[in-house]
Amino acid sequence: MKIEAVDFFYLSMPEVTTEGDGSQDALLVRVVAGGYIGWGECEASPLVSIAAFVCPMSHGACRPVAASVLGQPIDRPEDIQRIAAQIELDSMDLLQAPHTWSGLEIALWDLLGKARAEPVWKLLGYRQCYRKLPYASQLFGDSPADTYRLATAARSKQFRAVKFGWGPIGRGELNEACPLVWGEAGGGSHFMLSFVDRPAESDAVAVDEPGDPFRVRGGVVEAK
């Protein structure tokens, strides 16, 4: 099979705000090869991701992602690895290239799994499919009490893991919100924080210090 077509589908809310909520828009990717169709999603700025696929070449290390994808053979997992390496070489100076490739790669695994009638986990080399832990992902509320209510709602829906991020970060309320949320999460549950940038000093959440109630393990905040 050869990759015949790549199509992007840009979705957006009617009004996009400055709220730190990445679900206000989305970019779906459809890849066609050998009569099969695979779907993926780019979790990044949609229009910039599309531009990284179609933009003109600037120089040898700044080529469009399309140049490394369209027309390429796709018959085995090694083909996906080869395409990834080619993009890393030819588009290393194209800032959004990894984001664009992330959605394409998901679509290619989906397509290859369909073509070979095998689950993706087996194509990735695993001997079995391990159970996954779903988690409720949401923004911090506007106040510690609001965040607590969100955690309570997630718990009532049988979630054993919850992730909070963005929202009112920078308003100095995380130190109040974290103990409240963890208290709702209860023992045996996971409480995760998502930060892309360092929180304001007033929002610093102390962990792994003597007397602090939290510790960080693998990027997850847990109770000690």
C-alpha positions in Angstrom: 0.0 0.0 0.0 1.0 3.6 -0.5 -0.3 6.7 1.3 -2.7 8.2 -1.3 -4.3 11.1 0.5 -4.2 13.0 3.8 -7.2 15.3 4.7 -7.5 17.6 7.7 -10.8 18.5 9.3 -10.7 21.7 11.4 -13.3 22.0 14.1 -13.9 25.0 16.3 -16.3 26.5 18.8 -18.3 29.5 17.5 -16.3 31.7 19.8 -12.8 30.9 21.0 -11.8 32.6 24.3 -8.5 33.1 26.1 -9.5 30.4 28.7 -6.8 27.8 28.9 -9.1 25.1 27.5 -7.6 23.2 24.6 -11.0 21.6 23.7 -12.2 24.8 22.1 -11.0 23.6 18.7 -9.7 20.4 17.2 -7.9 19.0 14.2 -8.9 15.5 12.9 -6.7 13.7 10.3 -7.8 11.2 7.7 -5.3 9.1 5.9 -6.2 6.9 2.9 -4.1 3.9 1.6 -4.9 0.7 -0.3 -8.6 1.2 0.2 -8.3 1.6 3.9 -8.9 4.7 6.0 -7.3 5.7 9.3 -8.2 8.5 11.6 -6.1 10.5 14.1 -6.1 13.9 15.9 -3.5 16.6 16.3 -3.6 18.1 19.8 -2.2 21.5 18.8 -3.1 24.8 17.0 -5.1 23.4 14.1 -4.4 25.9 11.4 -0.7 26.0 12.2 -0.6 22.2 12.1 -2.2 22.2 8.6 0.3 24.8 7.5 3.2 22.6 8.6 1.8 19.9 6.2 1.4 22.1 3.1 3.8 25.0 3.5 6.5 25.6 0.8 10.0 24.3 1.6 12.2 26.9 3.2 15.4 24.9 3.1 16.6 21.3 3.4 15.8 21.0 7.1 12.5 22.9 6.8 10.4 20.9 4.4 6.6 20.4 4.6 5.5 17.3 6.4 3.6 16.2 3.2 6.9 15.7 1.4 7.8 12.9 3.8 4.3 11.3 3.9 2.4 11.3 0.6 3.3 8.4 -1.6 5.2 6.5 1.1 4.7 2.7 1.4 2.7 1.7 4.5 2.6 -2.1 5.0 4.2 -2.8 8.3 5.1 -1.0 11.6 8.6 -0.3 10.4 7.2 1.9 7.7 5.7 4.2 10.3 9.0 4.4 12.1 10.8 5.2 8.8 8.4 8.0 8.0 8.8 9.5 11.5 12.6 9.4 11.1 12.3 11.1 7.7 10.2 13.9 9.1 12.6 14.4 12.0 15.4 14.9 9.5 13.7 16.9 6.8 11.4 19.0 9.0 13.6 19.5 12.0 13.4 23.3 11.7 9.7 23.4 11.1 8.4 24.1 14.5 4.9 22.5 14.3 6.0 19.4 12.4 6.0 17.1 15.5 2.4 18.1 16.3 1.2 17.5 12.7 3.0 14.2 12.7 1.4 13.1 15.9 -2.1 13.1 14.4 -0.8 11.4 11.2 0.9 8.7 13.1 -2.2 7.8 15.0 -4.1 7.6 11.7 -1.4 5.4 10.2 -1.6 3.0 13.1 -5.3 2.9 12.8 -5.1 2.3 9.1 -2.4 -0.4 9.4 -4.4 -2.2 12.1 -7.5 -2.3 9.8 -5.4 -3.5 6.8 -3.8 -6.3 8.8 -6.9 -7.1 10.9 -4.8 -6.7 14.1 -5.2 -4.5 17.1 -2.7 -1.6 17.4 -1.4 -2.9 20.7 -0.2 -6.0 19.0 1.4 -4.0 16.1 3.3 -2.1 18.8 4.8 -5.3 20.1 2.8 -6.0 23.2 1.7 -9.6 24.0 -1.5 -8.5 25.6 -3.7 -5.5 26.0 -3.5 -4.0 29.5 -6.4 -2.4 31.2 -6.5 1.4 31.1 -7.6 3.7 33.9 -10.0 6.4 32.6 -9.7 9.8 34.2 -11.9 12.9 34.3 -9.9 15.8 32.8 -11.2 19.3 33.5 -10.2 22.9 34.4 -9.8 24.1 37.9 -13.0 25.8 39.1 -13.0 29.6 39.7 -12.7 28.9 43.4 -11.5 26.0 45.6 -15.2 25.2 46.3 -16.0 25.0 42.6 -13.0 22.7 42.1 -14.2 20.5 45.0 -17.7 20.3 43.4 -16.1 19.2 40.1 -14.1 16.5 41.9 -17.3 15.3 43.7 -19.1 15.1 40.4 -16.3 13.0 38.9 -16.2 10.7 41.9 -20.0 10.2 41.7 -19.5 9.0 38.1 -17.1 6.3 39.4 -13.9 7.9 38.1 -10.9 6.8 40.2 -8.6 9.4 38.7 -9.1 13.1 38.1 -6.9 15.7 36.4 -7.2 19.4 36.9 -5.2 22.2 35.1 -5.2 25.7 33.8 -8.4 27.6 34.7 -7.6 30.0 37.6 -3.9 29.2 37.8 -2.2 32.3 38.9 -4.9 33.4 41.4 -3.2 31.9 44.4 -5.9 29.3 45.1 -4.2 26.0 44.4 -2.9 25.4 47.9 -6.5 25.6 49.0 -8.0 23.5 46.2 -5.5 20.6 46.2 -6.2 19.3 49.7 -10.0 19.7 49.1 -9.8 17.7 45.8 -7.6 15.1 47.3 -9.9 14.6 50.2 -12.7 14.0 47.8 -10.6 11.6 45.6 -9.9 9.4 48.6 -7.4 6.6 49.0 -6.5 4.5 46.0 -7.4 7.3 43.6 -5.1 9.5 41.4 -5.1 13.2 41.5 -3.2 14.8 38.6 -2.2 18.4 38.0 -1.5 19.7 34.5 0.9 22.7 34.0 2.5 23.8 30.8 4.1 26.8 32.4 5.3 27.3 36.0 2.4 28.5 38.2 2.6 31.9 39.9 4.5 31.9 43.2 1.3 32.4 45.1 0.0 29.2 43.4 3.0 27.0 44.2 2.0 23.6 45.4 4.6 22.3 47.9 5.3 18.6 47.3 7.9 16.1 48.6 8.9 18.4 51.4 8.9 17.4 55.1 5.4 17.8 56.4 3.7 18.3 53.0 0.7 16.1 52.3 1.6 15.4 48.7 4.4 13.7 46.7 5.0 13.6 42.9 5.4 10.2 41.3 5.6 9.9 37.5 4.0 13.4 37.1 1.1 12.5 39.4 0.4 14.2 42.6 -0.4 11.6 45.3 -1.1 11.7 49.0 1.7 10.6 51.3 
